Amino acid sequence: MPVQQQSIIIIGGGVAGLIAAKKLCLQKKRVSLLEARDRLGGRIDTVIPGQIPGFILECGAEFIHGKLPATFDLLKKYKIPIRRVKGEMINLTKEKSSAHEGSAWERLLQKMSRLKKDITLSDFLGQHFSGEKYISFNHSISRYASGFDLADPDIASSKALYREWNGESDDQFRVEGGYKKLIDALHNDCVLSGCEISMSTAVKEIRWSRNLVTATTTTGKTFSASKALITVPAGVLKDETKKGFIHFIPAIPEKIHAFKDIGYGSVIKIFLVFKNAFWQSAYRHAGFFFTPHFIPTWWTQEPEKNTLLVGWIGGCEAKKWDQYPDEKILDVAVESLALSFDLNKNIIKAMLVYSKIINWNNEDFSNGGYSYSMLNTAAARKQLIEPTAQTIYFAGEALYGGSMQGTVEAALQSGIECAEKMK
């Protein structure tokens, strides 16, 4: 049966897929969006647990890192309020300051800015900050890159890290009521624009020729269109053994190989709700805690006063916990807090009323948290953003080439740019 021209299948209902669907529908294209999960949003996942009324858990994306244009435009359009992140940075380690503070950090950025040829972060630190006196500093920088950027210092691009770190904003925001408000608004817009959305619809295979694609799901259902836009996370397409990998017939090895040249890190988020905010007696306005223990970073909901603490393990450290059950991670989290605040572990346990562990590396159809740049990532992105025979297109946060890699803004920008190409 002939396929209606200008019909498009979008695979992946994260923010890149949704914004692309919205833009393409406005171009009067017939759009079908297929999402493997039973929800939209991808790595945006706001949970409101019934057993702890009034608490909002951002299992995935949580912060807006600065006044980012695409994100702010949509929030303004949909009249979704935001609140500024406040609170003190509390350093509970033995280090005098956090890795990205002080004169040593400024010297680091200056040296990174002068790099002519890109090298890995580990090689950069070895060349420019060698010697015993820099051991602690180098450890702090590597830990920061791994924890914040989810980047493995042994393969991460120094130039890309410099672009991001040099452009960091002091303005941080949260979406009032959770990021899901943005997903719900985009979903509604897509439906009103005529987009057909199918959830719990995992695509396993795409057969294609110029201006004709047929996507087959794991249940055997097929969808046909003239073009396909794939917006699934890079972590899905980097590894053929992972759930959610899509096979292309005929194969497009140059694209799949390009995904292997994009870094993609792990992250674990730990949500703990207590009977009382025990940390406030010593740190009334604490926003973030940095510790030397198993869970290196914790944050509160400041300026909102409640009893939720969020723990974060990122990058190489998170990978070490892949095979551990949630119960073990929870036990380690409680022990880390006890050590950090010099409290008995049983006291922490007695105060705990709710817990939730999210290991994004073990999440089907994500296989990790977000992307970072390796030495060949820029070339890989150029390869991936070029369509195959004007028929197969790719988009997503990993394909964004600006300084806000790994963010909702990156996904929005990539989705918008790709929709423009598909005119």
N, C-alpha and C positions, 0 to 999 in steps of 0.2 A: 504494500500500500504506500503510495507516495506520501512523503512527509511535507507538511506545510512549511513553506519557506519562512525564514526569519524566526523559526522556532528554536528554543534553547533549553537544554537540560543543565541545571546547576546542581552539582553534587557537593553537598556540605551545607548545613544550615547554621553555620557560625556567622559572625558579624560580616565577614567578607562576602559570603554567599548571599546574605540578606540584603546588604546594601547594593550589591550588583543586581540582584533580582528587582529591587525597587527601581533602579535606574533603567534597566532594560525594559521593564513594563511601561515606564513612562515614554520609552522610544517606540511603543506599540508593538513590541515583540511578544510572542507567545512563550511564556516561561513556565517550566516545571522545575520545582526545587525538591531534591531528594535528600533526606536526612536519615542517617543510620540510627541515631538514638531516638528515644521516645520523647525527646524535647528538642527545642531549638536553642541556639546560643553557643554550642561548641565549648570552648574553654572559658566562656562566661556561664556561671552556674550559681545563681542565688538561691539559697535554701532558707526557708523560714520554718524551723522545727516546731511542731505543735506542742511538744512537751516543755518548751521554754518560751512562753509567749513574750513577744516584744523583742526577741533577738533575731538578727539577720546575719546569716553566714554567707560570705562571699567565698565559695569553694574554689573559684578560679580567679579571674581578673577582679581586682579590688580598687586599685588606685588609678587616678588620672595624673600623670606626671607632667604637670604644667598646663598652660592654657593652649591646648592642642586644637587646631582649627577644625578638622573634620568632626572630632568628638564634640566640641563645644557648639558647632553649628547644629548638629542633630539634637543635642540636649535642649538648646534654645528653641528649635522648631517644635519639639514635642513638649516643651514646658516642663521638663524634668529638672527638679532642683538639685543642686550639689552643695556640699559643705566642705570648707577648707580643713585639711588635716592639720591638727595642732598637737602640741605636746613636746616635752623635752626628750632629747636623746640621752639615755642613761647608759653609760659604759660600765659594765660590771666585770670587764676583763682587767688584766693587769697592765694592759697597754695604756699609755698616757692619753692617747686619743684614738678615734676610729681611723681606719685606713685612709679614708678620703677627707681628711682634715689636716690643716697645718702646712708648714713650709715644705715638708718632705713630699706631700701630695702635689704641691705646686711645682716642685722640681720634677716630679714624675711626669706631669702633663707637659712641661716645657720640653723635656727630652723626647717624649712621644711625638710632639708636634714637629720635631726636626727629622723624624724618620723618613728616609728616602725610599727604601725598600721595605716592604712589610715583612715582619717576622712574628713568630708566636709570642705570647706574653711571657712564657717561661724563658725563652731565649732573650727577650728584651731585658728582663730583670737580671738575667745572668750576665749580660754584656754591660749594662749601665749601673747596676746596683749590686756589684759583686763584693765579696768579703764578709767577714764575720759580723761586722757592725750592722749589716743590712739584712741579716737572717730573719729577724723579727718583722722588719718592714716588708720584705718580700713575701713572707708567709701571710701577712695581713692583706696585701694587695691581691695575692692569689685567692685567698679566701673570699675577699670582696667580689672579685670577678666571678667566682664559682657560685657564691651565695646570691648575689643580686642579678647577675646576667645569666646564671646557670651555665657559665662557660668553663670548659676544661682549659686551664692555662697552657697545657702542652700543645693544644691545637688551635686556640683562639687567636684571631687577628688583633695585633696591637693597634693598627691604624683604626680599625672599626671601634675598638674599645675607647680609643682616644676621642673619636667623633662623638660617641655617646656621653662619655664622662665630662668632656669639655662643654657639652651643651646641656648638662643637667640643670633643671629648674628647681628653685627652692619652693615653688608653689606646688602643693600636692592636694588633691581633692578626692572625695568619695561621692558616689551617686546616692542621694537620699532615697532610702527604700530599696537600694540594691541595683546593680547593673541590669538585672532582669527587666527593669522598666524600659530600658532602651531596646532590648530584644523584643519585648511585647509590642512596643510602638512600631518597630520595623516590621514585625510579623503582620500587624494590623494593616499597615500601609501596603504591604505586598499583596495581601488578600484583596483589599479594596481596589488595587491596581490590576487585578485579574490573574495574579500568580497562583498556580496550583501547587500546593505544598503537601508532600507525602512524608510522614515520619515513620520510624521503625522500618526504614527502607534502605538497606545496605547494598550498595552496588559492588559487585565482585568483578565485572568484566565490561569492557567497552569495545565493541566492534565498530570500526569506522572506515569511511572513505571520504573523499572530499565532499563536504556539505551534506554528510549523512552519518549520524551516529546512532547506535542502538546500545543502550545500557541494560545489562541483565543483573538482577538482584540475587541475593543469596536464596530467595524463595522461588526463583525462576521467572519472576515477572519481568517484562521488558518495557522500556520507554524509548521512543525514537524521536529524533529532532534533527535539525540541520547542523547544529553546533553543540558543543559541550564545554562547560566551564567547571573545572575541578578546583574546589577550595578546601579540600581536606587538609589537615595539618601535615607539615613536612615529616613529622615523626611516623606518620602512616605510610608515606610513600618512600621512605628511606630503607625499609626492611620488608622484603617479600613475605617473610614468615609472620608478620604481625596481622592481627585482625583488622580488616578494613582496607588492606592493600588492594589496589585495583589493577587488573591485568588489561593491557591494551592489545587488540588484534586488528591490524598488524602492530607489532611492538614499536615502541618509541624509546629505544635504549638511551638516546642522548638526553632525554628528559629525566628518566629514572636515575641515570648516572649523576645528573646535575643535582638532584635532591641529596645524594650522598655527600656532596661537597658543601652542604649547609649544616652548621652545627645545630644541635637540638638537645636541650638539657632537661634534666629531671627536677621535679619539685614535690615536696610533701608539705601540706598544710595541716596544722593541728589546732583544733578548736576546743577550748576548755572554758566552761562556764562554772563559776564558783558561787558559793553562798554569799561571800563578801569579797570585795576588792582588796585583798590583803596587802598588795603592793602600795596602796595609796597612803598608808600610814607613814612610809618613809619617802615616797615619791608621789606627791599629790597630783602633779600634772604630767606624769610620765606618758610619752607617746610610744617610744621604742626602747627596748632593752637589748643590749648586746652582751652576750655571755661567752665564757670560754668552754662551756659544757656541750653536751651532745646536741642540744637544740640551740644554735648560736643566736637566733633572732626571735624576739617576741614583740608583739605590739598590742596596744590597747585601742579603744575606739575614741580616744580623745579628739575633740572636746566633749563628746558624749561620755557621761559617767555611767558605766555599767560594769558588770563583773566578768566580761569576756576577755580572755587572752588568746591571741592567735600566734602559734609557733610556726617557724619557717625553716625548712632544710632545703637547700638548693644545690644544683649542680652535682659535682663529683660525690659529695657527701650523701646526697639523696639516693644516688645509685646504689650505695652500700646497703640501703635498707629495703631494697626491692623485694627480697624474699622473706622479710619478717612480717608476721601477722600484726594487725592493728593493735592487739592487746600488748604486744612487746613494745611497739612504738609509744603507746600511751604510758606504759610503765617507765620508759626512758624519759619521756617528757616530764612526768611528775618528779622523777629523780633530778632532772636538770633544774627544774624550778626550785626544788628543795635546796640544792647546792647553791644556786644563784642568790637566793634570798635568805640563806642560812636558817632554814626551817627544817623541822623533822618531816621526812617523807610521808609519814602517816597523817600528819596534820594537813598537808596538801591534799592527800586522798580524801580525808574526812570532809574537806570543804568543797570537793568537786561534785557538781550536780549534773553535769552533761559533758559528753566528749564526742568528737567526730574527727576521724582521720581521713584525709584525702591524699592518696598517692597517685599523682597524675601519670607517672610512668606506667602504672598498672591499669590505667583507665582505657578501656577499649575505645578505639577510634580517636585517641589522642596520642598515646604512647610517649607522653612527656609534657613539659610545661610550655616552653616557647623557644624560639630559635635564637642563635647567635652566629656571628660571622667567623668562619675559618679563613685560611689564606686564599682559597679559591672560590669563596662564596660570591664575590662580586661578579665573576665570570659566570658562575652557575645561575645567578639571578637573571643575567642578560639572556642566557639560553632559555630559561623557563618563561620569561614574560613575552617571548616571541611565540606566536601561535603556530601550531603545526597545521600546514595546509589551510590556514584560515578556518580551521574546524575544531581543533582541540586547544583550549586555553586553560591557563593556570593562574590562580590568585591566592592570596593569603598573607598573613603577617610575615612569614618567612621570605616572601618575595619583594617586600618593601625595602628600598635602598637608602632610606633616610636615617636620621640619628635616633629615631624612636622605635627601633627594632624590638620585637617581642611584646608589643602593646596592642590594645584595641585600636588605637589611632593608626598603627601600621596596617592592620587588617582592613580598616575602613578605606584608607588611602589606596591600598592595592585593589580592593573591590571596585572602587570608583574608577580608577585608571583602566582596569580591564574592561569594564562596561563601556567606557568611551571607545576602546579599540574595537568593540564588537558592533559598532554602529553599522 
